[in-house]
Amino acid sequence: MINGPTVLKESCACRLCDSASVYVFYNKPIRFGGGLSKKKVADYSVLKCRDCNFVFLNPVPENLDDFYESDEYRRQWDYEFSPESINIKYNHEQNERIARIGLENIYNKSVLDLGAASGVFLNAISSVASKTIACEPAEMYKNYLQRQGHVYYPYPEDAISKDEKVDILTSFDAIEHVENPKLFVKHAFELLKPGGKFILSMPNLNDVIKKIQEEKFNPFFYQTAHLNYFSSEVVSELFNGTNFVNIKVDYLHKYGIENMIRWAKYGSVGSVDEVNGVFDRIFDKHYKAEIERLGISSHLFITAEKPSEVN
């Protein structure tokens, strides 16, 4: 859907396929920062490529690397970003991630997490993995990650320079933040051993909430913290030229039905007092499974393999 003027703010090409055939896909105020931030800014447009259908933010915020390394970026999310608080906030997501990967596939394997934050996933698997490595640009987490026993690198290039090679490389909700997503995937390939597995998740452009409350959801969904917006149809282009094989796209829905009802009724995130506690975990499980079956989940969950024999 095109909103507002269709004139590009500056000349740019598609970040995935390099096509110059892009147009303004969304041009209304978007969320500044991330998390539950309510501040809106109008200095950005969301563009779409006519050739590969990739959707991305324009322009890229200035001094991006410094921004992601800063405490200011963390503060924009409107909640405490200490390592301990992050682990508490996101610990509940790790069982789902481990179940999808398979604990038996992690046992006695080396694992590197790109965009590890405070290491909440690595902490959850450290007792079974043979080695855990965290790549995380935010220096505020470095000491904590090292105290937890994880090898630490700020960026994948740093790990590559030390010739790190792992059995499993994970990256949860990180690729939407990087300026060059194809380079991100190529770095993952370099860091894997032959036969290694790449597990990647990111927000889904075709989120169910966009289907029911697009006008109010778009200013929340699009945000300066996210440079890239992925749908299942652009995954092939994301992996094009990387030599990964057995690429599989699955769907992961993180939020229960109360969140959907809240958006449908009030046009905002959260739960609804009138139905609070009405839907139990079993109902939510079936609701999420149906949303995933329809491909309109909150997230994409992608797996890929590095060939056992690489030319």
N, C-alpha and C positions, 0 to 999 in steps of 0.2 A: 504494500500500500504506500502510495506517495502522499506525503503531507507537506504542505508549504511549498516554497519555491524550489524549482528543480535545477538551479544554477549551482555548480560546485563552488565551494569556498576557495579551493585551490586545486590545481591540477594534480591528479594522482592516478595510480594504476591499481588494479586489484592485487591484494597481498598474496593471493594464492596462485593465480594463473598469469599475472602481469598484464592482463588485458587493460587497455585504456577505455574500454566501453563500459563505463560505470555511470550510475545515475543516483540522484538523491532518493532514498527509500523512506526516510523519516527525517523530518526537519522541524521538530518542536522541542521545547526544553526537555532535557534529560537529567537524570540524577547525578549529582556531584559526589564522587567517591563511590562507596558501595555500602554493603550491609543494609541497615535500615535508615540511612541518611535521607532526610527530607528536603535538603537543599537542591534546587534546580538551577541549571545553567543553560544558556541558549547559544553558546559559542561553538557548538559542534553539530555536524550532520551525520546521519547514518547512511552509508552508501551501499549499493548492491551492484554486483557485476552481472552484466547481461550474458556473458559467456559461460561462467561456471556457477552463477547464483550465490556466490559468497557475499556475506553482509559484514560490513566493518565500519568502525568509527573514523571520522575525518574532522579535523586533523588529529594527529597523534599528540597527546599532551607533551609539553616541553620537558626536557630533562627527565625522561621517563625512568631511566635506571636509578638516578638519585631519588626520585619520588618513591619508587617501590622500596628502596632501602631505608626510607625515612620513617620516623615515628608518626609524622603527620599523616601519611597514608593510612596507618593503622587506626589513628584517631578518627578518621572520616567514617569508620564503620559503626560509630555510635555505641561501642561497647568495649570493655576492657580487653586489651590484647597482650597481657602477660602470658608467658608460656603455660602457666598453670591454668589460667582461665580458658585459654584456647583448648587445652586438653579436656577440660570439663565440658565445654560447650559442644565439641565435636566428637567426643568419645563414642556416643551412641551410633555414629555412622560407620564405625570401623567393622562391626560384625557383618554388616551387609557387604562391605567391600571384600572382606576376607572370604565370606561365603561364595561370592561370585568368582573370586580367583581360585579358591580351593586351598584350604590349609595344608593339604598334602602336597600341593605344588610349591608352597613356600618353605616347607620343612628342609632345613639344611641347605638352603639356597641363599645366594647373595642378592640383596635387594637395594636398589637406589630409588629414592623418591624425589622427583623434580618438582620444586615448589613445596618443600616439606613443611614450611611454616614452623610450628613448634615441635614437629615430629610426632603428631598424635597417631598417625598410621604406623610409623616405624616403631613407636613405643609398643603398639598393640601386637606386633609380630616379632619383636626382638628376641623373645625367648625361644622361638623356633627357627628363625633365620640364622644362617651361619655368619652373615655380615650385613650390617645396615649402613647405608650411606645417605646423607641428607644434602641436597642442593637447595639452598635457600638464600636469596639476596639480602634479606633483612638481617643485618648484623646483630640486632637485639636478641636473636634466637641462638646465635653461635655458641655461646658458653653453655647454655642450657642443653643444646643438642649434643655437645661433646660430653657433658656430664652424664647424659643418658647412655653414653657408649657408642654413639653414632659417629662415623667419619663425616667430616663437614667440608663442604665446598660452597662458595657463594654462587657460582654459575657452572653450567655443564662444561663449558670450555676449560674450567679449572680442573675438573675431574678427567676430562679427555687428555689434558696435558700431563697428567700423572698416570696415564694408560690404565685407568680403571675400566674393568669389564665385569658386568654382572649378569646373573641368570634372569632376573626380573627387574624391569624398570617400570615404576608407577608414576602417574601424574594426575592428581585429582584437582580439578577446578583451577588450573594454572595457565593452560594454553590460551585462554581467552584474554589474558593480561599481556601477552608478548607481541612485540611489533612485527616479528617475522615468524609466523606459525610453522611454515615449511622448514625453516632452519631448526626450529625446536624439535620437530620430528626427526630430522636428519641427525641431530645430536643424540637423540635417543637411540637411533640405529648404531651410531659409533660406540655408544657405551655398553651395548649388549654383547654378550658372548654369542657365537654361532648357536642357533637353536633357542636363543633367549626370547622371552615374552615381554611385550609392551602393553601395559594397561593404562588407558587414558579415559578421563571423563571430563565433561564440560557442559555448561547450560545448553539446553535445546531451544533453538529459535522457534520451534513449533510447539511450545509449551501450551498445555490445555487452557491456561488462564487467558492466553491471547485469543483463544477461540470464543470465550464467553464474555470477556470484558477488555477488549483490545484497546479502546480509547484511553481507559484509565490505567491499564497495565503497562502500556508502552513507556510512559515517562518514568516508571519504576524499573522496568526491565532493562531499558537502555541506560547506560551509565558510563561516566568517564573512566571508571576502573576497568571496564571491559572494552578492549579494542576490537575484539572479534566475536562474531555471532554465528554459531555453527548449526547446520541442519544435516540430517543424514545424507541428503543429496550431494553435499560438497565433500564428504569424507574421501571419496575416490581421488579428488583433486588434491586434497591435503596430503595423501600418501603417494601421489604420483611422482615417480622418479626417485623414490627412497629405497626400493628393493625389498620392502617388507612384503610378506606373504600371509595368506590366511587371515585377511583383515575381516573382522566381524563387527557389525554395529548392533548393539543391544540398547535397550531403553531402561532408564532408572528414574523412578518418581520418588522424590524425597518427602513430599508433603501430604498430609492426610486430607480427608474430605472436608474437614472444618475450614481449612485454608481456602479451598475452592468455593465453599458456600460464602465465606467472608468476602471474597472478591466479587462474587455474583451479586451479593446483597448490598455491600457497602463500597465496593471498588477500592479496597485497601487490604494490606497484608494482616494476618492474624487469625484468631479464632472468633467464634460467635457464641455469645453467652447463652442464647436461646437453645443451642444444640450442644453446649459444652458437656461432654461426658456421655452423650447419647450413642455415639458410634464407638464401639470397642475396637481392640487391636485386630480382631479377626475380620471385622467389616472393612477396616482401613487396609488390611492386607489384600483383600479381594478388590477393593477400589483401586489401589495402586497397580495391581496386576492387570486390571482392565485398561487403565490409562497407558501402561507400558505396551500392552498388546496393540493398542491403537496407534502407537508411535507418537503420542502427544505428551510424553513425560517431561518432567522438569529438566532432565539431564540425558545426554547420550553417554553410553558406556562402551568403549571400543577396545578390542583386543587385536593384536597383530603379532607376528612372529618374524624373527630374523632367520633366514635360511640356515640350516645346519652346515651347509657348504656355501661359502660366499666367495664369488669370483674376485 
